[in-house]
């Protein structure tokens, strides 16, 4: 199984934005109101820096998976233990994405439809795509990713008549540097944490040297789109209304009405967002299945899909209430990012340098 640089780019660009655009806008605006774009811009810059570092780390062992690198550098038993936080992170974020997408579909399209029915449909598509391997996921992302971004930027253009630029004012005056930094919390850890998938996908690249450049480009375009999205939400809806909505970007797209002719573009956005979610679910389900097969020393990774996907479904079915997303973001920021993005990669890097100097 191999993927091209363009496929890696669209996998990352789609997985980065499909969750963030529905999760980080409201909490960021709630903290810094009209200055939310500054916090998101700084968050994007931090995420790009982390992506560069993880991309460089992935190049040290371009043909080996994350678990193989841990095993090689840290030994048989320590390598196995060190990998477990990554497996939990892959399963955790996938479960939360599933639940959030199902709740969104229920509230907008299929109100009254049982949760399990929507999940079965979503997981059936995910299961089929995951069994096809990362190559099929990459091909699907090359189709879905461009359409997803095109619809978002098209909505920006078509919403031009609803824009009130004065809603962005004043800039920075109402909120100091400390509040701007606090506003980085929802997006920066989410973007940086998702970059850990690079440590796995890099082993499938036809040209591993392209990993850092394509990964940085994906993080850059996702960050830019998130910044533009919050700007559009503020100038169209206003910060007061934006902070009260669960998915302000969806309401912004729904506000498009040109001469009573161009309307209801939100329907297209919903369906393409579902496809984007499938790419994210399939990518993380594949990564978790593949890496766990290496952890268990299995020759074939596909049987692990029958284990990983049901686990994700069971966890997502048991996520209830309006607080699970906030709890997830706290756990992701306080534990996953420090351990999986900083401590373990730094340990792998230092161990690699020591072994290279000894040899």
TILO-220163 format. One record per residue (C-alpha): x, y, z. Coordinates in steps of 0.2 Angstrom, whole numbers, plus 5000, padded with zeros to 4 digits. Example, Ala and Ser with C-alpha at 12.3 -4.5 7.8 and 13.67 -1.06 7.14 Angstrom:
<sites>
(site (5062,4978,5039))
(site (5068,4995,5036))
</sites>
This chain:
<sites>
(site (5000,5000,5000))
(site (5007,5017,4995))
(site (5000,5035,4993))
(site (5006,5050,4984))
(site (5011,5067,4991))
(site (4994,5074,4985))
(site (4984,5060,4993))
(site (4993,5063,5010))
(site (4989,5082,5008))
(site (4971,5079,5005))
(site (4969,5066,5019))
(site (4977,5078,5031))
(site (4968,5093,5025))
(site (4952,5085,5026))
(site (4954,5077,5043))
(site (4961,5093,5051))
(site (4946,5103,5046))
(site (4931,5092,5046))
(site (4931,5092,5065))
(site (4939,5109,5069))
(site (4926,5119,5059))
(site (4912,5112,5069))
(site (4921,5112,5086))
(site (4933,5127,5089))
(site (4923,5142,5082))
(site (4910,5144,5096))
(site (4922,5141,5111))
(site (4935,5153,5103))
(site (4923,5167,5100))
(site (4916,5164,5117))
(site (4933,5169,5124))
(site (4939,5183,5113))
(site (4923,5188,5103))
(site (4928,5198,5088))
(site (4947,5194,5091))
(site (4944,5176,5088))
(site (4953,5176,5071))
(site (4969,5182,5080))
(site (4969,5167,5092))
(site (4965,5155,5078))
(site (4979,5162,5067))
(site (4991,5160,5081))
(site (4984,5142,5084))
(site (4987,5138,5066))
(site (5005,5144,5067))
(site (5008,5134,5082))
(site (5000,5119,5073))
(site (5011,5121,5058))
(site (5027,5122,5068))
(site (5022,5105,5077))
(site (5018,5098,5060))
(site (5036,5102,5054))
(site (5044,5094,5069))
(site (5034,5078,5068))
(site (5037,5077,5049))
(site (5055,5078,5052))
(site (5054,5065,5065))
(site (5045,5054,5053))
(site (5059,5056,5040))
(site (5071,5048,5052))
(site (5063,5031,5049))
(site (5053,5033,5033))
(site (5049,5015,5029))
(site (5044,5010,5047))
(site (5027,5012,5056))
(site (5026,5021,5072))
(site (5026,5005,5083))
(site (5041,4998,5073))
(site (5050,5014,5077))
(site (5046,5013,5095))
(site (5051,4995,5096))
(site (5067,4998,5087))
(site (5073,5013,5097))
(site (5066,5009,5114))
(site (5066,4990,5115))
(site (5053,4977,5114))
(site (5043,4980,5130))
(site (5045,4999,5132))
(site (5041,5001,5114))
(site (5025,4992,5116))
(site (5020,5002,5132))
(site (5025,5019,5123))
(site (5014,5015,5109))
(site (4998,5012,5119))
(site (4994,5031,5122))
(site (4994,5033,5103))
(site (4981,5019,5100))
(site (4970,5026,5114))
(site (4971,5043,5105))
(site (4967,5036,5088))
(site (4952,5027,5095))
(site (4946,5042,5106))
(site (4946,5055,5093))
(site (4937,5044,5081))
(site (4924,5040,5093))
(site (4920,5058,5097))
(site (4920,5063,5079))
(site (4907,5049,5075))
(site (4896,5055,5090))
(site (4897,5073,5085))
(site (4893,5070,5067))
(site (4878,5059,5071))
(site (4871,5072,5083))
(site (4873,5085,5069))
(site (4864,5074,5057))
(site (4850,5071,5069))
(site (4848,5089,5073))
(site (4848,5095,5055))
(site (4842,5081,5044))
(site (4835,5066,5053))
(site (4827,5072,5068))
(site (4819,5057,5077))
(site (4829,5044,5068))
(site (4838,5032,5081))
(site (4856,5036,5084))
(site (4861,5018,5081))
(site (4853,5018,5064))
(site (4863,5033,5058))
(site (4879,5025,5066))
(site (4876,5009,5057))
(site (4876,5018,5040))
(site (4891,5029,5044))
(site (4901,5014,5050))
(site (4896,5003,5036))
(site (4904,5016,5024))
(site (4919,5018,5035))
(site (4921,4999,5037))
(site (4921,4997,5018))
(site (4933,5011,5015))
(site (4945,5006,5029))
(site (4946,4988,5022))
(site (4952,4995,5006))
(site (4967,5002,5014))
(site (4976,5018,5014))
(site (4977,5019,4995))
(site (4958,5019,4993))
(site (4956,5032,5007))
(site (4969,5043,4998))
(site (4960,5042,4982))
(site (4943,5046,4990))
(site (4951,5061,4999))
(site (4957,5067,4982))
(site (4939,5069,4976))
(site (4930,5074,4992))
(site (4944,5086,4999))
(site (4944,5098,4985))
(site (4925,5099,4984))
(site (4924,5102,5003))
(site (4936,5116,5002))
(site (4927,5123,4986))
(site (4910,5124,4995))
(site (4917,5133,5010))
(site (4926,5146,5000))
(site (4911,5147,4988))
(site (4900,5151,5003))
(site (4912,5165,5008))
(site (4909,5173,4991))
(site (4891,5171,4990))
(site (4889,5178,5008))
(site (4897,5194,5002))
(site (4880,5204,5003))
(site (4878,5199,5022))
(site (4895,5205,5027))
(site (4897,5219,5040))
(site (4915,5222,5043))
(site (4912,5234,5057))
(site (4908,5218,5068))
(site (4927,5214,5068))
(site (4931,5231,5077))
(site (4939,5235,5088))
(site (4954,5224,5085))
(site (4964,5218,5100))
(site (4958,5233,5111))
(site (4945,5224,5121))
(site (4956,5209,5124))
(site (4974,5208,5129))
(site (4987,5196,5125))
(site (4983,5184,5139))
(site (4965,5182,5133))
(site (4971,5180,5115))
(site (4982,5165,5121))
(site (4968,5158,5131))
(site (4958,5158,5114))
(site (4971,5147,5106))
(site (4967,5133,5118))
(site (4952,5125,5108))
(site (4961,5124,5091))
(site (4980,5123,5094))
(site (4980,5107,5104))
(site (4967,5099,5092))
(site (4978,5103,5076))
(site (4994,5099,5084))
(site (4987,5082,5091))
(site (4980,5076,5075))
(site (4997,5078,5067))
(site (5003,5062,5076))
(site (4995,5053,5062))
(site (5010,5058,5051))
(site (5021,5046,5061))
(site (5011,5032,5054))
(site (5006,5038,5036))
(site (5024,5043,5032))
(site (5028,5024,5030))
(site (5016,5023,5016))
(site (5023,5037,5005))
(site (5030,5033,4988))
(site (5042,5047,4991))
(site (5045,5050,5010))
(site (5054,5066,5007))
(site (5038,5074,5003))
(site (5030,5071,5020))
(site (5035,5088,5028))
(site (5031,5099,5014))
(site (5014,5091,5010))
(site (5009,5090,5029))
(site (5014,5108,5032))
(site (5003,5113,5017))
(site (4989,5103,5023))
(site (4990,5111,5041))
(site (4992,5128,5033))
(site (4977,5127,5022))
(site (4966,5120,5036))
(site (4972,5134,5048))
(site (4968,5147,5035))
(site (4951,5141,5031))
(site (4947,5140,5050))
(site (4952,5158,5052))
(site (4942,5164,5037))
(site (4927,5154,5043))
(site (4927,5162,5060))
(site (4929,5179,5051))
(site (4914,5175,5040))
(site (4904,5170,5055))
(site (4908,5186,5065))
(site (4905,5198,5050))
(site (4889,5189,5045))
(site (4881,5184,5061))
(site (4890,5195,5074))
(site (4901,5188,5089))
(site (4886,5188,5101))
(site (4876,5176,5090))
(site (4891,5166,5085))
(site (4895,5161,5102))
(site (4878,5155,5106))
(site (4877,5143,5091))
(site (4884,5125,5090))
(site (4889,5126,5072))
(site (4890,5144,5067))
(site (4898,5140,5050))
(site (4882,5130,5045))
(site (4871,5144,5050))
(site (4882,5156,5040))
(site (4880,5145,5024))
(site (4861,5144,5027))
(site (4860,5163,5027))
(site (4865,5163,5009))
(site (4850,5170,4999))
(site (4854,5178,4982))
(site (4838,5185,4973))
(site (4828,5170,4980))
(site (4837,5159,4968))
(site (4853,5153,4976))
(site (4847,5146,4992))
(site (4849,5130,5003))
(site (4867,5127,5000))
(site (4868,5120,5017))
(site (4861,5104,5010))
(site (4877,5101,4999))
(site (4888,5106,5014))
(site (4880,5093,5025))
(site (4883,5079,5013))
(site (4900,5083,5008))
(site (4904,5086,5027))
(site (4898,5068,5030))
(site (4910,5062,5016))
(site (4924,5072,5025))
(site (4920,5064,5041))
(site (4920,5046,5033))
(site (4938,5050,5027))
(site (4943,5055,5045))
(site (4935,5040,5052))
(site (4943,5028,5039))
(site (4960,5036,5041))
(site (4961,5034,5060))
(site (4952,5017,5060))
(site (4965,5011,5047))
(site (4980,5018,5057))
(site (4973,5010,5073))
(site (4970,4994,5065))
(site (4987,4993,5056))
(site (4997,4999,5071))
(site (4989,4987,5083))
(site (4992,4972,5071))
(site (5010,4977,5072))
(site (5009,4978,5091))
(site (5001,4960,5091))
(site (5014,4954,5078))
(site (5000,4949,5065))
(site (5005,4947,5047))
(site (4988,4953,5041))
(site (4981,4970,5048))
(site (4963,4968,5040))
(site (4956,4956,5054))
(site (4960,4970,5066))
(site (4947,4981,5058))
(site (4934,4969,5064))
(site (4940,4973,5082))
(site (4944,4992,5080))
(site (4928,4998,5072))
(site (4916,4990,5084))
(site (4926,4997,5098))
(site (4924,5014,5091))
(site (4905,5012,5088))
(site (4903,5006,5106))
(site (4912,5021,5114))
(site (4903,5033,5103))
(site (4886,5025,5107))
(site (4890,5029,5125))
(site (4894,5047,5123))
(site (4879,5057,5129))
(site (4874,5074,5134))
(site (4881,5091,5129))
(site (4897,5090,5139))
(site (4906,5076,5131))
(site (4915,5087,5118))
(site (4921,5099,5132))
(site (4928,5084,5142))
(site (4936,5077,5126))
(site (4945,5094,5122))
(site (4951,5095,5140))
(site (4958,5077,5140))
(site (4966,5080,5123))
(site (4974,5096,5128))
(site (4980,5090,5146))
(site (4986,5073,5142))
(site (4986,5068,5123))
(site (4995,5083,5117))
(site (5009,5083,5131))
(site (5012,5064,5130))
(site (5009,5060,5111))
(site (5015,5076,5103))
(site (5029,5082,5115))
(site (5036,5069,5127))
(site (5036,5053,5117))
(site (5042,5061,5100))
(site (5056,5070,5110))
(site (5060,5054,5118))
(site (5061,5045,5101))
(site (5072,5059,5094))
(site (5084,5059,5109))
(site (5086,5040,5108))
(site (5089,5041,5090))
(site (5103,5054,5092))
(site (5111,5044,5106))
(site (5111,5028,5096))
(site (5117,5037,5080))
(site (5132,5045,5090))
(site (5136,5028,5098))
(site (5136,5019,5081))
</sites>
